[in-house]
Amino acid sequence: MPLYLFLAIVVVLGGWVMAGGRLEWRGFEPSPIPRPVERPDDMVVPTIGQPLNGYIDRIVIHKSLRQLSVYQDGALVRRYRVALGFEPEGDKVMEDDGRTPEGLFVIDRRNEGSRFHRSLRLNYPRPEDIARAAEGGYDPGGDIYIHGQPNRLGHGYRVQGDWTAGCIAIGNQQIDEMFPFTPLGTVVEIRP
């Protein structure tokens, strides 16, 4: 094997780099991989009352506060911190805009086999969203859920910041608490 080929392999595989006109050993420093931070309680804004008992009749999401409030029999029983779409300001207009829709919705599907830890689908797009999109010549998007964290994350971890494509993400512990008590038809109000 020619010497220049051997040196090229050593440089590439051996962690040698050119610095200031000479070869220096720098070793390998893998690029940092962002890791979720374990903070299972970070998604919870103070819990109100006893364990959930009975059906949830209303969910109110305040986007600007990053907060989901749960009501049973008209009384506030829980508050959770949420993550929203990656472009959280404003109402959802079209597919891939990264926004979370605003307005009144209902839960129209429950999914225990989601790629996110459990999910509750909202009835978006509504007829008015579909009409607006048809008039504008674009796709209004769809598949907006309240869901847990990605299944590939370990227990107790969460993705930080606003990261969904328009959904509302809460902690796995919180979706586990809500899921059994959230029937189809539960009203969901999403406020700016």
C-alpha atoms as an extended CHARMM CRD file, in Angstrom:
* protein
*
       192  EXT
         1         1  MET       CA              0.0000000000        0.0000000000        0.0000000000  PROA      1               0.0000000000
         2         2  PRO       CA              1.4510000000        3.4050000000       -0.9360000000  PROA      2               0.0000000000
         3         3  LEU       CA              2.4820000000        5.6150000000        1.9890000000  PROA      3               0.0000000000
         4         4  TYR       CA              0.1700000000        8.4960000000        0.9920000000  PROA      4               0.0000000000
         5         5  LEU       CA             -2.8420000000        6.1500000000        1.0390000000  PROA      5               0.0000000000
         6         6  PHE       CA             -1.8010000000        4.7870000000        4.4150000000  PROA      6               0.0000000000
         7         7  LEU       CA             -1.4290000000        8.3280000000        5.8350000000  PROA      7               0.0000000000
         8         8  ALA       CA             -4.8240000000        9.3300000000        4.4260000000  PROA      8               0.0000000000
         9         9  ILE       CA             -6.4360000000        6.3970000000        6.2000000000  PROA      9               0.0000000000
        10        10  VAL       CA             -4.6540000000        7.2490000000        9.4470000000  PROA      10              0.0000000000
        11        11  VAL       CA             -5.7590000000       10.8850000000        9.2140000000  PROA      11              0.0000000000
        12        12  VAL       CA             -9.3610000000        9.9950000000        8.4430000000  PROA      12              0.0000000000
        13        13  LEU       CA             -9.6860000000        7.1390000000       10.9030000000  PROA      13              0.0000000000
        14        14  GLY       CA             -7.1890000000        8.1770000000       13.5000000000  PROA      14              0.0000000000
        15        15  GLY       CA             -8.4610000000       11.5680000000       14.5690000000  PROA      15              0.0000000000
        16        16  TRP       CA             -5.5920000000       13.5720000000       13.0730000000  PROA      16              0.0000000000
        17        17  VAL       CA             -6.3790000000       17.0590000000       11.7580000000  PROA      17              0.0000000000
        18        18  MET       CA             -4.4420000000       19.7900000000        9.9950000000  PROA      18              0.0000000000
        19        19  ALA       CA             -3.9170000000       22.7970000000       12.2360000000  PROA      19              0.0000000000
        20        20  GLY       CA             -1.5480000000       25.6410000000       11.4660000000  PROA      20              0.0000000000
        21        21  GLY       CA              0.1580000000       23.7030000000        8.6430000000  PROA      21              0.0000000000
        22        22  ARG       CA              0.9350000000       20.6230000000       10.7340000000  PROA      22              0.0000000000
        23        23  LEU       CA             -0.8890000000       17.4560000000       11.7080000000  PROA      23              0.0000000000
        24        24  GLU       CA             -2.2850000000       17.4040000000       15.2340000000  PROA      24              0.0000000000
        25        25  TRP       CA             -4.0570000000       14.6590000000       17.1200000000  PROA      25              0.0000000000
        26        26  ARG       CA             -7.4770000000       15.8490000000       18.2340000000  PROA      26              0.0000000000
        27        27  GLY       CA             -9.0890000000       12.4840000000       18.7780000000  PROA      27              0.0000000000
        28        28  PHE       CA            -12.7660000000       12.0910000000       18.2820000000  PROA      28              0.0000000000
        29        29  GLU       CA            -15.2990000000       14.3650000000       19.8550000000  PROA      29              0.0000000000
        30        30  PRO       CA            -18.7430000000       13.3690000000       18.6990000000  PROA      30              0.0000000000
        31        31  SER       CA            -21.0940000000       16.2390000000       18.1040000000  PROA      31              0.0000000000
        32        32  PRO       CA            -23.3180000000       16.7960000000       21.1050000000  PROA      32              0.0000000000
        33        33  ILE       CA            -26.7210000000       15.1660000000       20.8010000000  PROA      33              0.0000000000
        34        34  PRO       CA            -29.4920000000       17.1140000000       22.4820000000  PROA      34              0.0000000000
        35        35  ARG       CA            -30.9720000000       14.8850000000       25.1280000000  PROA      35              0.0000000000
        36        36  PRO       CA            -34.3120000000       15.2880000000       26.8180000000  PROA      36              0.0000000000
        37        37  VAL       CA            -34.0670000000       16.3180000000       30.4340000000  PROA      37              0.0000000000
        38        38  GLU       CA            -35.7230000000       14.1050000000       33.0010000000  PROA      38              0.0000000000
        39        39  ARG       CA            -38.2580000000       16.3070000000       34.7110000000  PROA      39              0.0000000000
        40        40  PRO       CA            -41.5000000000       14.3640000000       35.0820000000  PROA      40              0.0000000000
        41        41  ASP       CA            -43.0480000000       16.9840000000       37.3650000000  PROA      41              0.0000000000
        42        42  ASP       CA            -42.0780000000       19.8840000000       35.1200000000  PROA      42              0.0000000000
        43        43  MET       CA            -45.1310000000       19.4060000000       32.9040000000  PROA      43              0.0000000000
        44        44  VAL       CA            -47.5080000000       19.6960000000       35.8530000000  PROA      44              0.0000000000
        45        45  VAL       CA            -48.7900000000       22.9980000000       37.0860000000  PROA      45              0.0000000000
        46        46  PRO       CA            -50.0890000000       22.4450000000       40.6480000000  PROA      46              0.0000000000
        47        47  THR       CA            -52.5870000000       19.6120000000       40.8220000000  PROA      47              0.0000000000
        48        48  ILE       CA            -55.9460000000       20.5280000000       42.2570000000  PROA      48              0.0000000000
        49        49  GLY       CA            -57.9970000000       18.1020000000       44.3260000000  PROA      49              0.0000000000
        50        50  GLN       CA            -58.0350000000       14.3440000000       44.6400000000  PROA      50              0.0000000000
        51        51  PRO       CA            -57.4280000000       11.6800000000       41.9710000000  PROA      51              0.0000000000
        52        52  LEU       CA            -59.6870000000       12.0040000000       38.9480000000  PROA      52              0.0000000000
        53        53  ASN       CA            -62.9720000000       10.2660000000       39.5340000000  PROA      53              0.0000000000
        54        54  GLY       CA            -65.5930000000       10.4450000000       36.8140000000  PROA      54              0.0000000000
        55        55  TYR       CA            -65.6060000000       11.8080000000       33.2960000000  PROA      55              0.0000000000
        56        56  ILE       CA            -63.8700000000       14.9810000000       32.1430000000  PROA      56              0.0000000000
        57        57  ASP       CA            -66.4680000000       17.2980000000       30.6410000000  PROA      57              0.0000000000
        58        58  ARG       CA            -64.2560000000       20.1340000000       29.3880000000  PROA      58              0.0000000000
        59        59  ILE       CA            -60.6170000000       20.8040000000       28.5560000000  PROA      59              0.0000000000
        60        60  VAL       CA            -59.3830000000       24.3750000000       28.1340000000  PROA      60              0.0000000000
        61        61  ILE       CA            -55.9890000000       25.0730000000       26.6010000000  PROA      61              0.0000000000
        62        62  HSD       CA            -54.4200000000       28.5230000000       26.9990000000  PROA      62              0.0000000000
        63        63  LYS       CA            -51.7420000000       28.6530000000       24.3160000000  PROA      63              0.0000000000
        64        64  SER       CA            -50.0300000000       31.7800000000       25.6400000000  PROA      64              0.0000000000
        65        65  LEU       CA            -49.7580000000       30.2140000000       29.1140000000  PROA      65              0.0000000000
        66        66  ARG       CA            -48.7800000000       26.7720000000       27.7310000000  PROA      66              0.0000000000
        67        67  GLN       CA            -51.4350000000       25.3590000000       30.0390000000  PROA      67              0.0000000000
        68        68  LEU       CA            -54.1600000000       22.7130000000       29.7750000000  PROA      68              0.0000000000
        69        69  SER       CA            -56.9520000000       22.8780000000       32.3600000000  PROA      69              0.0000000000
        70        70  VAL       CA            -59.2270000000       19.9020000000       33.0620000000  PROA      70              0.0000000000
        71        71  TYR       CA            -62.8090000000       20.2980000000       34.3150000000  PROA      71              0.0000000000
        72        72  GLN       CA            -65.1710000000       17.7540000000       35.8560000000  PROA      72              0.0000000000
        73        73  ASP       CA            -68.7570000000       18.7580000000       36.6380000000  PROA      73              0.0000000000
        74        74  GLY       CA            -67.7620000000       22.3380000000       35.8180000000  PROA      74              0.0000000000
        75        75  ALA       CA            -65.0040000000       22.4130000000       38.4650000000  PROA      75              0.0000000000
        76        76  LEU       CA            -61.3070000000       22.8460000000       37.7050000000  PROA      76              0.0000000000
        77        77  VAL       CA            -59.5430000000       19.6410000000       38.7880000000  PROA      77              0.0000000000
        78        78  ARG       CA            -56.1500000000       19.6930000000       36.9990000000  PROA      78              0.0000000000
        79        79  ARG       CA            -53.6930000000       21.9600000000       35.2400000000  PROA      79              0.0000000000
        80        80  TYR       CA            -50.8470000000       20.6530000000       33.1050000000  PROA      80              0.0000000000
        81        81  ARG       CA            -48.0800000000       22.3630000000       31.1860000000  PROA      81              0.0000000000
        82        82  VAL       CA            -48.2160000000       21.7680000000       27.4270000000  PROA      82              0.0000000000
        83        83  ALA       CA            -46.0100000000       21.9940000000       24.3630000000  PROA      83              0.0000000000
        84        84  LEU       CA            -47.6020000000       23.2870000000       21.1590000000  PROA      84              0.0000000000
        85        85  GLY       CA            -46.8370000000       23.3810000000       17.4490000000  PROA      85              0.0000000000
        86        86  PHE       CA            -43.3840000000       24.6660000000       16.4980000000  PROA      86              0.0000000000
        87        87  GLU       CA            -44.9980000000       27.9700000000       15.3350000000  PROA      87              0.0000000000
        88        88  PRO       CA            -47.3300000000       28.5360000000       18.2950000000  PROA      88              0.0000000000
        89        89  GLU       CA            -48.4900000000       32.0960000000       17.5540000000  PROA      89              0.0000000000
        90        90  GLY       CA            -51.8120000000       32.4040000000       15.7650000000  PROA      90              0.0000000000
        91        91  ASP       CA            -54.5090000000       30.0090000000       14.5960000000  PROA      91              0.0000000000
        92        92  LYS       CA            -53.7840000000       27.0080000000       12.3830000000  PROA      92              0.0000000000
        93        93  VAL       CA            -54.4640000000       27.8750000000        8.7510000000  PROA      93              0.0000000000
        94        94  MET       CA            -52.9660000000       25.1080000000        6.6380000000  PROA      94              0.0000000000
        95        95  GLU       CA            -51.1010000000       21.8180000000        6.6220000000  PROA      95              0.0000000000
        96        96  ASP       CA            -47.4710000000       22.0610000000        7.8100000000  PROA      96              0.0000000000
        97        97  ASP       CA            -47.7550000000       25.6170000000        9.2080000000  PROA      97              0.0000000000
        98        98  GLY       CA            -46.7150000000       24.3210000000       12.6450000000  PROA      98              0.0000000000
        99        99  ARG       CA            -49.5900000000       26.0890000000       14.3860000000  PROA      99              0.0000000000
       100       100  THR       CA            -52.0430000000       24.7360000000       16.9320000000  PROA      100             0.0000000000
       101       101  PRO       CA            -55.6710000000       25.5220000000       16.0080000000  PROA      101             0.0000000000
       102       102  GLU       CA            -57.8270000000       27.8310000000       18.1330000000  PROA      102             0.0000000000
       103       103  GLY       CA            -61.5420000000       27.5730000000       18.8660000000  PROA      103             0.0000000000
       104       104  LEU       CA            -64.0510000000       24.9940000000       20.0950000000  PROA      104             0.0000000000
       105       105  PHE       CA            -63.5330000000       21.3170000000       19.2980000000  PROA      105             0.0000000000
       106       106  VAL       CA            -64.5840000000       17.9120000000       20.5710000000  PROA      106             0.0000000000
       107       107  ILE       CA            -62.6450000000       14.7070000000       21.0980000000  PROA      107             0.0000000000
       108       108  ASP       CA            -63.5790000000       12.4280000000       18.1830000000  PROA      108             0.0000000000
       109       109  ARG       CA            -61.0410000000        9.5920000000       18.5500000000  PROA      109             0.0000000000
       110       110  ARG       CA            -59.1200000000        7.8920000000       21.3420000000  PROA      110             0.0000000000
       111       111  ASN       CA            -55.9110000000        6.0650000000       20.3920000000  PROA      111             0.0000000000
       112       112  GLU       CA            -53.9400000000        3.8830000000       22.8010000000  PROA      112             0.0000000000
       113       113  GLY       CA            -51.6530000000        2.6830000000       19.9700000000  PROA      113             0.0000000000
       114       114  SER       CA            -50.3430000000        6.1020000000       18.9670000000  PROA      114             0.0000000000
       115       115  ARG       CA            -46.6930000000        6.7560000000       18.1090000000  PROA      115             0.0000000000
       116       116  PHE       CA            -46.9290000000        9.2510000000       20.9350000000  PROA      116             0.0000000000
       117       117  HSD       CA            -47.8640000000        7.8610000000       24.3300000000  PROA      117             0.0000000000
       118       118  ARG       CA            -51.6700000000        7.7160000000       23.9730000000  PROA      118             0.0000000000
       119       119  SER       CA            -53.6320000000       10.3510000000       22.0770000000  PROA      119             0.0000000000
       120       120  LEU       CA            -57.0050000000       12.0950000000       21.9360000000  PROA      120             0.0000000000
       121       121  ARG       CA            -57.9100000000       13.5050000000       18.5130000000  PROA      121             0.0000000000
       122       122  LEU       CA            -59.7160000000       16.8130000000       18.0460000000  PROA      122             0.0000000000
       123       123  ASN       CA            -62.3220000000       17.2360000000       15.3040000000  PROA      123             0.0000000000
       124       124  TYR       CA            -60.0540000000       19.5620000000       13.3130000000  PROA      124             0.0000000000
       125       125  PRO       CA            -60.5790000000       20.5460000000       10.5600000000  PROA      125             0.0000000000
       126       126  ARG       CA            -64.1390000000       21.6270000000       11.2510000000  PROA      126             0.0000000000
       127       127  PRO       CA            -66.5120000000       22.5050000000        8.3840000000  PROA      127             0.0000000000
       128       128  GLU       CA            -65.5420000000       26.1920000000        8.5950000000  PROA      128             0.0000000000
       129       129  ASP       CA            -61.8250000000       25.2840000000        8.4000000000  PROA      129             0.0000000000
       130       130  ILE       CA            -62.4710000000       23.1350000000        5.3350000000  PROA      130             0.0000000000
       131       131  ALA       CA            -64.5020000000       25.9160000000        3.6590000000  PROA      131             0.0000000000
       132       132  ARG       CA            -61.7890000000       28.5180000000        4.3590000000  PROA      132             0.0000000000
       133       133  ALA       CA            -59.1040000000       26.2280000000        2.9280000000  PROA      133             0.0000000000
       134       134  ALA       CA            -61.1830000000       25.4190000000       -0.1700000000  PROA      134             0.0000000000
       135       135  GLU       CA            -61.7130000000       29.1240000000       -0.7860000000  PROA      135             0.0000000000
       136       136  GLY       CA            -57.9860000000       29.7770000000       -0.3700000000  PROA      136             0.0000000000
       137       137  GLY       CA            -56.9210000000       26.7520000000       -2.4300000000  PROA      137             0.0000000000
       138       138  TYR       CA            -54.8870000000       24.9870000000        0.2610000000  PROA      138             0.0000000000
       139       139  ASP       CA            -55.0670000000       21.9740000000        2.5870000000  PROA      139             0.0000000000
       140       140  PRO       CA            -56.2640000000       22.8760000000        6.1170000000  PROA      140             0.0000000000
       141       141  GLY       CA            -54.2760000000       20.0410000000        7.6830000000  PROA      141             0.0000000000
       142       142  GLY       CA            -55.6320000000       17.6220000000       10.2320000000  PROA      142             0.0000000000
       143       143  ASP       CA            -54.7900000000       14.9660000000       12.8040000000  PROA      143             0.0000000000
       144       144  ILE       CA            -54.5760000000       17.3670000000       15.7160000000  PROA      144             0.0000000000
       145       145  TYR       CA            -54.2360000000       15.4720000000       18.9940000000  PROA      145             0.0000000000
       146       146  ILE       CA            -53.6790000000       15.9410000000       22.6840000000  PROA      146             0.0000000000
       147       147  HSD       CA            -50.9540000000       13.3680000000       23.2550000000  PROA      147             0.0000000000
       148       148  GLY       CA            -48.0610000000       12.2450000000       25.4130000000  PROA      148             0.0000000000
       149       149  GLN       CA            -44.3910000000       12.1690000000       24.5360000000  PROA      149             0.0000000000
       150       150  PRO       CA            -42.8350000000       10.2280000000       21.6340000000  PROA      150             0.0000000000
       151       151  ASN       CA            -42.7250000000        6.5050000000       22.4100000000  PROA      151             0.0000000000
       152       152  ARG       CA            -38.9850000000        6.3720000000       21.7150000000  PROA      152             0.0000000000
       153       153  LEU       CA            -38.2650000000        8.5080000000       24.7970000000  PROA      153             0.0000000000
       154       154  GLY       CA            -37.6330000000        6.7720000000       28.0730000000  PROA      154             0.0000000000
       155       155  HSD       CA            -40.0860000000        6.9250000000       30.9680000000  PROA      155             0.0000000000
       156       156  GLY       CA            -40.1050000000       10.2970000000       32.6770000000  PROA      156             0.0000000000
       157       157  TYR       CA            -38.4780000000       12.2090000000       29.8170000000  PROA      157             0.0000000000
       158       158  ARG       CA            -40.0520000000       14.8870000000       27.6730000000  PROA      158             0.0000000000
       159       159  VAL       CA            -39.1610000000       16.9070000000       24.6120000000  PROA      159             0.0000000000
       160       160  GLN       CA            -38.4840000000       20.5160000000       25.5540000000  PROA      160             0.0000000000
       161       161  GLY       CA            -40.0470000000       23.6030000000       23.9820000000  PROA      161             0.0000000000
       162       162  ASP       CA            -42.7860000000       23.7670000000       21.3460000000  PROA      162             0.0000000000
       163       163  TRP       CA            -42.0600000000       20.8390000000       19.0460000000  PROA      163             0.0000000000
       164       164  THR       CA            -45.2400000000       19.3170000000       17.6350000000  PROA      164             0.0000000000
       165       165  ALA       CA            -46.6260000000       19.8130000000       14.1350000000  PROA      165             0.0000000000
       166       166  GLY       CA            -49.7100000000       21.4730000000       15.6770000000  PROA      166             0.0000000000
       167       167  CYS       CA            -50.7590000000       19.0460000000       18.3860000000  PROA      167             0.0000000000
       168       168  ILE       CA            -50.8680000000       19.6220000000       22.1340000000  PROA      168             0.0000000000
       169       169  ALA       CA            -48.2730000000       17.5070000000       23.9850000000  PROA      169             0.0000000000
       170       170  ILE       CA            -48.3520000000       16.7710000000       27.6960000000  PROA      170             0.0000000000
       171       171  GLY       CA            -46.3570000000       14.4000000000       29.8770000000  PROA      171             0.0000000000
       172       172  ASN       CA            -47.0160000000       10.6730000000       29.7190000000  PROA      172             0.0000000000
       173       173  GLN       CA            -48.1050000000       10.6130000000       33.3520000000  PROA      173             0.0000000000
       174       174  GLN       CA            -50.6570000000       13.3240000000       32.5970000000  PROA      174             0.0000000000
       175       175  ILE       CA            -52.1230000000       11.6590000000       29.4840000000  PROA      175             0.0000000000
       176       176  ASP       CA            -52.2900000000        8.4030000000       31.4670000000  PROA      176             0.0000000000
       177       177  GLU       CA            -54.2720000000       10.2060000000       34.1490000000  PROA      177             0.0000000000
       178       178  MET       CA            -56.6520000000       11.9160000000       31.6750000000  PROA      178             0.0000000000
       179       179  PHE       CA            -57.1310000000        9.1870000000       29.0860000000  PROA      179             0.0000000000
       180       180  PRO       CA            -59.4940000000        6.8280000000       30.9650000000  PROA      180             0.0000000000
       181       181  PHE       CA            -61.7560000000        9.7430000000       31.9500000000  PROA      181             0.0000000000
       182       182  THR       CA            -61.9470000000       11.5360000000       28.5780000000  PROA      182             0.0000000000
       183       183  PRO       CA            -64.8320000000       10.1680000000       26.5010000000  PROA      183             0.0000000000
       184       184  LEU       CA            -65.6060000000       10.8910000000       22.8660000000  PROA      184             0.0000000000
       185       185  GLY       CA            -67.4580000000       14.1970000000       22.6460000000  PROA      185             0.0000000000
       186       186  THR       CA            -65.4810000000       15.9160000000       25.4240000000  PROA      186             0.0000000000
       187       187  VAL       CA            -65.3930000000       19.6520000000       24.6650000000  PROA      187             0.0000000000
       188       188  VAL       CA            -61.9540000000       21.1690000000       24.0710000000  PROA      188             0.0000000000
       189       189  GLU       CA            -61.5130000000       24.9230000000       23.9070000000  PROA      189             0.0000000000
       190       190  ILE       CA            -58.1990000000       26.2640000000       22.6360000000  PROA      190             0.0000000000
       191       191  ARG       CA            -57.5950000000       29.9150000000       23.4420000000  PROA      191             0.0000000000
       192       192  PRO       CA            -54.7870000000       32.1310000000       22.1280000000  PROA      192             0.0000000000
